[in-house]
């Protein structure tokens, strides 16, 4: 009968646990950085979209004023 007494332990030793916690912390930090970057990018797109809509509104208002002026000129002539 051959009994192997050098089986690896299933419970982690202190250095392995420390490495595992360090890796986990690094993963959480990386995930937080990616989430922050995604939030900032989304916010930038939303803000630029609002400015584009505001600019479009000004252009539309100017076009309406030009149409009004043209109608007034046509009525007076």
N, C-alpha and C positions, 0 to 999 in steps of 0.2 A: 504494500500500500504506500502510495506516494502522497504525502500531505505537504502542501505548500504553505509555509507559515509566513511568507513574505507578500501576502496579499495587500494591495493598496487599501487604505482606509477610505470609507465612504464619506466620513465627515471631514470637511476641509480644515487644514491647519491654519494657524494665525496668518502667516504670510499670504496664503492663497486667498483668504477672506479679504485681506487688505488690498490685494491686487484686484479682486473682483469688485470691491466697493469703489476703488479708484476708476476702474473701467466704467462702472455704472454711472458714477458722477460725471465722467467725461461724456458719456452718451447723453445724459440729461442736459448737460451744458450745450452740447452740439445741437440737440433738438430744440432747446430754448432759443439758440441763436438763429436757427432756421425759421422758427415760428415768428420771431421778432422781425426778421428780414421780410418774410411774407406779409406780415401785418403792415410794415412800412411801405412796401411796394403797392399793396392794395390801397392804402390811404393816399399814396401819391397819384394813383390812377383816378381815384374818386375826386380828389381835389382838382386835378387837371381837367377832368370831365365837367366839373362844375364851372370852371373858368371858360371852357369852350361853350357851354350852354349859355353862360352870361354874355359872352361875345356874340353868339348867334342871336340872342335876344336884342342886343343893341343894333345889330345889322338889320334885323327884321323891323325894328322900330324906325330906323332911318329910312328903310324902303317904304314903309307906310307913310312917313312924312313926305317923301318925294312924290308918292302917288297923290297925296292930298294937295300938294303944291301944284302938280300938273293938272289936277281936276279943277282947282280954283282958277288957274290961268286959262284953261279951256272955257270955263264958264264966263270969265270976264272978257274974252276976246270974241 
